[in-house]
C-alpha cells in the first residue's frame, strides 16, 4: 500500500502535488489550533483588590501549589483556571490568606505561653479594632477603614474612671458618599462594640479629613439626629402623598406637583405648678381640727343639789369638739359655774388649705407650622383630529383644588400655615427613547457567539481544506484531447495476455504485453518499464 501511494503521488502533476501539500499544511494548522484552544483553560477571578503584601503572599502560595495564574487590571486581580478556583480558595484559606491587611480576634488564639497582662490587653485591643474594620468595610460605599480605640485601664482606686473613645478613618469609593444615617450607624456600631463608650466619644472622618460625625447627642441643641430627620422627611412625604392622592384624580396623573415644608418642634418641656385657693366666698371650708378649752375660778360654794349618788360623781373630762358645736355642761359643772365668780373659754379651729398640683408635658414632634406649594398643569384637551391643546383652569377650579388641599393637610390658620396653589403649563422636554439593545449587540450573546463561532470556524476551515484542496488534488487529471480514453477507446482486457487500449489510427494493431496476467498494473510497470513506455509513446504519437 505504501508503494502504491508513493506511485500515485508521483504520478500526480506538480500543480496537484502543491495543492496537496498546502491542504495538508492547512489541516495540520487547524488541528493544532483546535488542540491549543481546547487545552487553554478558562481563567476566572481568584481574588481582587488585594494589597501588595497580600498579593505577594498569594502568588507565592500559588507557585508552591503549582497553580497557573495571571494578572489583569494592572495587577489588582489574580486569575486562575476556572476548575481550580474553589479548591485553591479553600487551600489558601487554610493558610490564612489573604489576610486583608487587618487581624481580628485570631490574635487571641495564637497567644504564646508567658504573655504579660499588657500584651493581652494590647492583643485584645488590636483584635477589636480589626473586627470593627471588617464590619465597617462590609458597607458597599466604604473602600477601606481604620479604627483607633483609646481604652483606659480600669483601676478601682480611681473615683472617676476615664471613658473610652474611638476614631474612625474611612476611605470611600470614588463617586460615592455616605449618608447621614450611614455615618450615624457607624458611630452606633463602634459605640455599641466597646463597653461604656458613648456615641459622643466617637469621631468619624473621611479620606479628605472632613468630620462626618456630629459632636452633639440626640436630643441636644445644635441639630437633628438621624431619627428626627427621618421622622421629618416621612411626615413631609405623607403630606405630599395626601395632596397627590386627592388632586390627581381631578387633573390626571403627572399633572400636579407638590412640596410641603413642616416646621416640627422636637423640644421636650415639662412644667409643674402649685395653686392655693383662698378660704373665702360662699363655699364651706373644710375643718381640719378644732379645740375648745373652758375654765372657771372663784371661792368655794356650799354644797347644793340633791343628796345622793349622782351628786357625788367626779366631773367628766372635756372633749374637743370636732365641728365647733359647744358640748352641754354636766349638772355639777353647771352648778360649779354658777357658783364661781370667773369663767374662761378658748376655741381653736384649723381649716384645710387648698392646693392644686399641675404637671404639663409637651409632646415631642408637634407641628408648629406647615407651608405647602402646589402647581397644577393646564387642562389637556384632544380634538377630533388628534391635536393636543392645553388651556388654563378656571378660577373656580383652582379654588376647588385649594379647598381640597386645605382639608387634606389639615390647614390651621391660627398656627400660621401657608398654602399656595398655582395653575401653570408644564414644560415638556423631548426625552429620547431608549431603544432596546439589539440581540447582536447584547454582550452575553456576543460572548456566546464568539465561543461558538470559534468552534464552527475551525470546523469550517477543516472542511474547506479537506474538500476544497486535498480531495481535488488527489484526483487524476482529465485525459487530453485525442487520447484513447477521450476518443472512446477500450480499456485493457485482462486475459491470458494483457490487451492495452488500441490507438484509433489506421494500420495499427493492439499491442500485446507478454508475461501473463499480472496481479497489479503497478507491478507490471515496474517489471516491464520499457514496454509500458513504448505503449505510452504509441498513444502519444497516435
C-alpha positions in Angstrom: 0.0 0.0 0.0 2.8 2.4 0.8 4.4 1.7 -2.7 1.1 2.2 -4.3 0.5 5.6 -2.5 4.0 6.7 -3.4 3.4 5.7 -7.1 0.0 7.5 -7.1 1.5 10.7 -5.5 4.5 10.5 -8.0 2.1 10.2 -10.9 0.3 13.4 -9.9 1.2 16.7 -11.7 3.3 19.3 -9.9 0.2 21.5 -9.5 -1.7 18.8 -7.7 1.3 18.0 -5.5 1.5 21.7 -4.5 -2.2 21.8 -3.7 -2.0 18.6 -1.7 0.9 20.0 0.3 -0.9 23.3 1.0 -4.1 21.4 2.1 -2.2 19.1 4.4 -0.4 22.1 6.0 -3.8 23.8 6.5 -5.3 20.8 8.1 -2.3 20.4 10.4 -2.6 24.1 11.4 -6.4 23.8 12.0 -5.9 20.6 14.1 -3.1 22.3 16.1 -5.3 25.4 16.7 -8.2 23.3 17.9 -6.0 21.4 20.2 -4.5 24.5 21.7 -7.9 26.1 22.1 -9.2 23.0 23.8 -6.2 22.8 26.1 -6.3 26.6 27.0 -8.0 26.8 30.5 -10.8 29.3 31.2 -9.4 31.8 33.7 -11.6 33.1 36.5 -11.0 35.7 39.2 -9.5 34.2 42.4 -9.1 37.5 44.4 -9.5 41.1 43.5 -8.5 44.4 45.2 -5.6 42.8 47.0 -2.9 44.9 48.7 0.7 44.4 47.5 1.5 42.5 50.7 -1.4 40.1 50.3 -0.9 39.8 46.6 2.7 38.7 47.0 1.8 36.2 49.6 -1.0 34.7 47.4 1.3 34.5 44.4 4.0 32.8 46.4 1.5 30.2 47.7 0.2 29.6 44.1 3.7 29.0 42.9 4.2 26.4 45.7 1.0 24.7 44.7 1.9 24.7 41.0 -1.3 26.5 40.1 -1.0 28.7 36.9 -2.1 32.3 37.3 -2.1 35.6 35.5 -2.8 39.2 36.4 -5.3 41.6 35.0 -6.4 45.2 35.6 -2.9 46.4 36.4 -2.2 43.5 38.8 -5.1 44.2 41.1 -6.9 40.9 40.1 -5.4 37.4 40.2 -6.9 34.9 37.9 -6.5 31.1 37.8 -8.2 28.3 35.8 -11.9 28.1 36.4 -11.8 24.4 37.6 -9.3 25.2 40.3 -10.9 28.4 41.8 -12.9 26.9 44.7 -10.2 24.3 45.6 -7.5 27.0 45.6 -9.5 29.3 47.8 -10.1 26.7 50.4 -6.4 25.7 50.4 -5.4 29.4 50.7 -7.9 30.0 53.5 -6.4 27.1 55.5 -3.1 29.1 55.3 -4.8 32.3 56.4 -4.6 34.0 53.0 -5.4 36.7 52.1 -5.1 38.4 55.5 -6.8 41.5 54.3 -4.4 43.8 56.0 -6.2 43.5 59.3 -6.2 41.0 62.1 -9.1 40.2 64.3 -9.6 38.0 67.4 -7.5 35.3 65.9 -4.6 37.0 67.7 -6.1 35.6 70.9 -5.9 32.1 69.5 -2.2 32.4 68.8 -1.0 33.8 72.2 2.1 32.2 73.5 2.8 31.0 76.9 4.2 33.7 79.3 2.3 36.6 77.7 2.1 39.6 80.1 -1.1 41.4 81.0 -0.1 44.4 78.9 0.4 42.2 75.9 -3.0 40.5 76.5 -4.7 43.9 76.6 -2.8 45.1 73.5 -3.8 41.9 71.6 -7.4 42.4 72.7 -7.4 46.0 71.5 -5.9 45.1 68.2 -8.3 42.3 67.7 -11.3 44.5 68.5 -10.0 47.2 66.1 -9.6 44.6 63.4 -13.1 43.2 63.8 -14.6 46.7 63.7 -12.6 47.4 60.5 -14.0 44.2 58.9 -17.6 45.2 59.9 -17.2 48.8 58.6 -15.6 47.7 55.3 -18.6 45.4 54.6 -20.5 48.6 53.6 -20.8 49.0 49.9 -19.7 52.6 49.9 -16.6 52.1 52.1 -13.4 51.0 50.4 -11.2 50.8 53.5 -11.2 51.9 57.1 -9.0 52.3 60.1 -10.2 52.3 63.7 -8.2 53.6 66.7 -9.5 52.8 70.1 -8.5 54.5 73.3 -9.3 52.1 76.1 -8.2 53.3 79.5 -7.0 50.8 82.1 -9.6 50.0 84.7 -8.5 50.9 88.2 -10.7 50.5 91.3 -8.7 53.1 93.2 -9.8 56.0 90.9 -13.0 57.7 91.9 -13.7 58.9 88.4 -12.9 56.4 85.7 -11.9 57.6 82.3 -14.3 56.8 79.5 -13.1 55.0 76.3 -13.1 56.9 72.9 -12.7 55.9 69.3 -11.6 57.5 66.0 -12.6 56.0 62.6 -10.9 57.0 59.3 -12.9 56.0 56.2 -11.9 55.8 52.6 -14.9 56.0 50.3 -15.1 54.6 46.8 -14.7 57.3 44.1 -18.1 58.8 43.1 -19.8 57.7 46.3 -20.8 59.4 49.5 -22.0 58.3 52.9 -25.4 59.5 54.0 -26.1 61.0 57.4 -27.9 57.8 58.5 -25.0 55.6 57.5 -22.5 57.7 59.5 -24.8 57.5 62.5 -24.9 53.8 62.0 -21.1 53.5 62.0 -21.0 55.6 65.2 -23.5 53.5 67.0 -21.7 50.3 65.7 -18.4 51.4 67.3 -20.0 52.7 70.5 -22.0 49.5 71.0 -19.0 47.3 70.5 -17.0 48.9 73.3 -18.3 48.8 76.9 -19.2 52.2 78.5 -18.5 54.1 75.3 -20.8 57.0 74.4 -21.6 58.0 70.9 -20.3 61.5 71.5 -16.9 60.0 72.1 -16.7 58.5 68.5 -15.3 60.6 65.7 -15.7 59.6 62.0 -13.5 61.2 59.3 -13.2 60.6 55.6 -10.1 60.5 53.5 -10.1 64.3 53.0 -10.1 64.9 56.7 -13.7 66.2 56.9 -15.5 65.4 60.1 -18.6 63.3 59.3 -20.0 62.6 62.8 -21.8 65.2 64.9 -20.5 66.1 68.3 -23.9 66.5 69.8 -26.1 63.8 71.2 -29.6 63.2 70.1 -32.0 65.5 71.9 -29.4 68.2 72.5 -29.4 71.5 70.7 -27.2 72.0 67.6 -29.1 69.9 65.0 -31.4 67.0 64.5 -30.3 63.4 64.7 -31.0 60.8 62.1 -34.2 59.6 63.7 -35.6 63.1 63.9 -34.6 63.8 60.3 -36.3 60.6 59.2 -39.4 61.5 61.1 -39.5 64.9 59.5 -39.0 63.6 55.9 -41.6 60.9 56.4 -44.1 63.5 57.7 -43.5 65.8 54.7 -43.8 62.8 52.3 -47.0 61.9 53.9 -48.5 65.3 53.3 -47.3 65.3 49.7 -48.9 61.9 49.1 -52.2 63.2 50.5 -52.1 66.1 48.1 -51.3 64.0 45.1 -53.9 61.3 46.0 -56.7 63.9 46.2 -55.7 66.1 43.3 -54.5 63.6 40.6 -58.0 62.1 40.0 -59.1 65.6 39.0 -56.3 66.8 36.8 -54.7 63.5 35.8 -51.6 61.6 36.8 -48.4 63.6 36.4 -50.2 67.0 36.1 -49.7 68.1 39.7 -46.5 68.7 41.7 -46.5 69.4 45.4 -43.9 70.3 48.1 -44.5 70.6 51.8 -42.3 72.0 54.4 -43.1 71.1 58.0 -41.7 73.0 61.0 -41.7 70.4 63.8 -40.9 71.2 67.4 -38.8 68.3 68.9 -38.1 70.0 72.2 -39.4 68.3 75.3 -40.7 70.5 78.1 -42.2 69.7 81.5 -43.8 72.3 83.9 -45.2 71.9 87.5 -47.5 74.5 89.2 -48.9 74.7 92.7 -52.0 76.8 93.3 -53.6 77.8 96.6 -57.3 78.8 96.7 -58.2 81.3 99.5 -60.8 80.3 102.1 -63.3 83.0 101.1 -66.6 83.1 99.4 -69.8 81.2 100.0 -68.3 77.7 99.7 -67.9 76.0 103.1 -64.3 75.4 104.1 -63.0 72.1 105.3 -62.1 72.0 109.0 -59.0 70.1 109.8 -59.3 70.2 113.7 -61.0 72.3 116.5 -60.2 72.6 120.2 -62.2 74.4 122.9 -60.9 75.0 126.5 -63.1 76.2 129.3 -62.1 77.1 132.9 -63.8 78.6 136.0 -62.2 80.3 139.1 -63.7 81.6 142.4 -64.5 80.9 146.1 -65.8 77.5 147.2 -69.5 77.3 147.2 -71.7 75.4 149.6 -72.9 72.0 148.7 -76.0 72.2 146.6 -78.2 69.8 144.8 -80.0 66.6 145.7 -78.0 64.5 148.1 -77.3 61.1 146.8 -75.0 59.1 144.4 -75.4 61.4 141.4 -74.1 64.4 143.2 -71.0 62.6 144.4 -69.8 61.6 140.8 -66.4 63.1 139.7 -66.6 65.6 136.8 -66.2 64.1 133.3 -63.2 65.1 131.0 -63.8 67.8 128.5 -63.6 66.5 124.8 -62.6 68.8 122.0 -65.5 69.3 119.6 -64.9 68.5 116.0 -67.3 70.7 114.2 -67.3 73.6 116.7 -70.5 72.8 118.4 -70.4 73.5 122.2 -71.0 70.5 124.4 -73.5 70.9 127.2 -72.1 71.1 130.6 -73.0 68.5 133.2 -75.1 69.2 136.1 -72.1 69.5 138.5 -70.2 71.7 136.0 -73.2 74.0 135.6 -73.6 74.3 139.3 -69.9 75.0 139.8 -70.0 77.6 137.1 -72.9 79.3 138.5 -71.3 79.3 141.9 -68.0 80.7 140.8 -67.1 84.3 140.2 -64.8 84.0 136.9 -65.1 81.7 133.8 -62.8 81.4 130.7 -63.5 79.8 127.3 -60.9 79.3 124.4 -61.7 77.8 121.0 -59.0 76.9 118.3 -60.2 75.9 114.8 -57.7 74.7 112.0 -59.0 74.7 108.4 -57.7 72.7 105.4 -55.6 74.7 102.9 -56.5 74.2 99.2 -53.5 73.0 96.9 -53.6 72.2 93.2 -50.5 70.5 91.6 -50.5 70.6 87.8 -47.9 68.8 85.6 -47.8 69.6 81.9 -45.6 67.6 79.5 -45.4 68.9 75.9 -45.3 66.1 73.3 -42.2 65.9 71.1 -42.6 66.2 67.4 -45.5 68.6 67.4 -46.1 70.5 64.1 -45.6 74.2 64.6 -46.2 75.4 61.1 -46.9 74.0 57.6 -46.2 75.6 54.3 -47.3 73.9 51.1 -46.9 74.8 47.4 -48.9 73.1 44.7 -48.5 73.5 40.9 -51.3 72.2 38.6 -50.8 71.8 34.9 -53.1 73.3 32.3 -56.1 71.3 31.2 -55.3 68.9 28.3 -57.8 68.5 25.5 -57.7 66.5 22.3 -59.8 67.4 19.3 -61.2 65.1 16.7 -58.1 65.4 14.5 -55.9 64.2 17.5 -54.4 67.7 18.1 -53.5 68.2 21.8 -54.1 71.6 23.3 -53.6 73.0 26.8 -55.8 75.6 28.4 -55.7 77.3 31.8 -58.0 76.2 34.5 -60.9 78.4 35.6 -60.7 80.3 38.8 -63.4 78.2 40.4 -61.5 75.0 39.6 -58.3 76.4 41.2 -60.3 77.4 44.3 -61.8 74.0 44.5 -58.4 72.4 44.4 -57.1 74.8 47.0 -60.0 73.9 49.3 -59.3 70.1 48.9 -55.6 70.6 49.7 -56.5 72.6 52.8 -58.6 69.8 54.1 -56.1 67.1 53.1 -53.2 68.7 55.0 -55.2 69.9 58.0 -54.6 73.6 57.3 -54.6 75.7 60.5 -54.6 79.4 60.1 -54.0 80.1 63.8 -50.6 78.4 63.8 -49.5 80.3 60.7 -49.9 77.7 58.0 -49.5 78.9 54.4 -50.8 77.3 51.1 -50.3 78.4 47.6 -51.9 76.7 44.6 -50.8 77.9 41.1 -52.0 76.8 37.7 -49.2 76.9 35.1 -48.2 75.0 32.0 -45.6 72.3 32.5 -42.5 72.3 30.3 -42.4 69.0 28.5 -38.9 68.0 27.3 -38.3 65.6 24.5 -36.8 62.7 26.2 -35.0 60.4 23.8 -36.5 57.0 23.8 -34.1 54.3 25.0 -34.2 51.6 22.4 -33.7 48.1 23.5 -30.3 46.7 22.8 -30.3 44.6 19.6 -29.7 40.9 20.0 -26.4 41.2 18.1 -25.2 43.9 20.5 -26.0 42.1 23.7 -22.7 41.4 25.5 -23.8 37.9 26.6 -24.9 37.0 23.1 -21.7 38.4 21.6 -19.6 36.3 24.0 -21.6 33.2 23.3 -21.3 33.8 19.5 -17.6 34.2 19.8 -17.3 30.9 21.6 -19.5 29.0 19.2 -18.1 30.8 16.2 -14.6 29.9 17.0 -15.5 26.2 17.1 -17.6 26.4 13.9 -14.8 28.4 12.2 -12.3 25.7 12.9 -14.6 23.0 11.6 -15.5 25.0 8.5 -11.8 25.7 7.7 -11.1 22.0 8.1 -13.9 21.1 5.7 -12.7 23.7 3.2 -9.2 22.4 3.3 -10.3 18.8 3.0 -12.9 19.1 0.2 -11.6 22.2 -1.5 -7.8 21.5 -1.6 -6.9 17.9 -0.6 -9.6 16.0 -2.4 -9.3 17.8 -5.7 -5.5 17.4 -5.5 -5.9 13.6 -5.2 -8.0 13.4 -8.4 -6.2 12.3 -11.6 -6.1 14.9 -14.4 -8.6 14.6 -17.2 -7.4 12.8 -20.4 -6.0 15.0 -23.1 -8.0 15.6 -26.3 -7.2 12.9 -28.8 -6.1 10.4 -26.2 -7.6 6.8 -26.4 -9.8 7.5 -23.3 -11.1 10.7 -24.7 -11.7 9.1 -28.1 -13.7 6.2 -26.6 -11.0 3.5 -26.8 -11.4 0.4 -24.8 -9.6 -0.3 -21.6 -7.2 -3.1 -21.1 -8.7 -6.5 -21.0 -7.4 -9.0 -18.5 -7.0 -12.4 -20.1 -4.2 -14.7 -20.9 -2.3 -11.7 -22.2 -3.0 -8.1 -21.3 -4.5 -6.1 -24.2 -3.9 -2.4 -23.8 -6.2 0.1 -25.5 -5.5 0.3 -29.2 -4.9 3.6 -30.8 -7.5 4.9 -33.3 -5.1 5.4 -36.1 -5.4 3.1 -39.1 -2.9 0.4 -39.7 -2.0 -0.1 -36.0 -3.0 -3.3 -34.2 -3.4 -3.8 -30.5 -0.2 -4.3 -28.6 0.1 -7.5 -26.5 2.2 -7.5 -23.4 3.9 -10.7 -22.6 4.1 -12.3 -19.3 0.6 -13.5 -18.5 -2.0 -11.8 -16.3 -0.3 -9.6 -13.6 -1.9 -9.0 -10.3 -1.3 -5.3 -10.4 -0.6 -2.9 -13.2 1.9 -1.1 -11.0 3.8 -4.2 -10.6 3.6 -4.7 -14.4 5.0 -1.3 -14.9 7.9 -2.0 -12.6 8.7 -5.3 -14.2 8.4 -4.0 -17.8 9.2 -0.3 -17.8 10.4 -0.4 -21.4 7.2 -2.0 -22.7 4.9 0.4 -20.8 7.0 3.3 -22.2 6.5 2.1 -25.7 2.8 1.8 -25.2 2.6 5.3 -23.8 4.7 6.6 -26.7 2.5 5.0 -29.2 -0.5 6.6 -27.6 1.1 9.9 -27.7 2.1 9.6 -31.3 -1.3 8.5 -32.3 
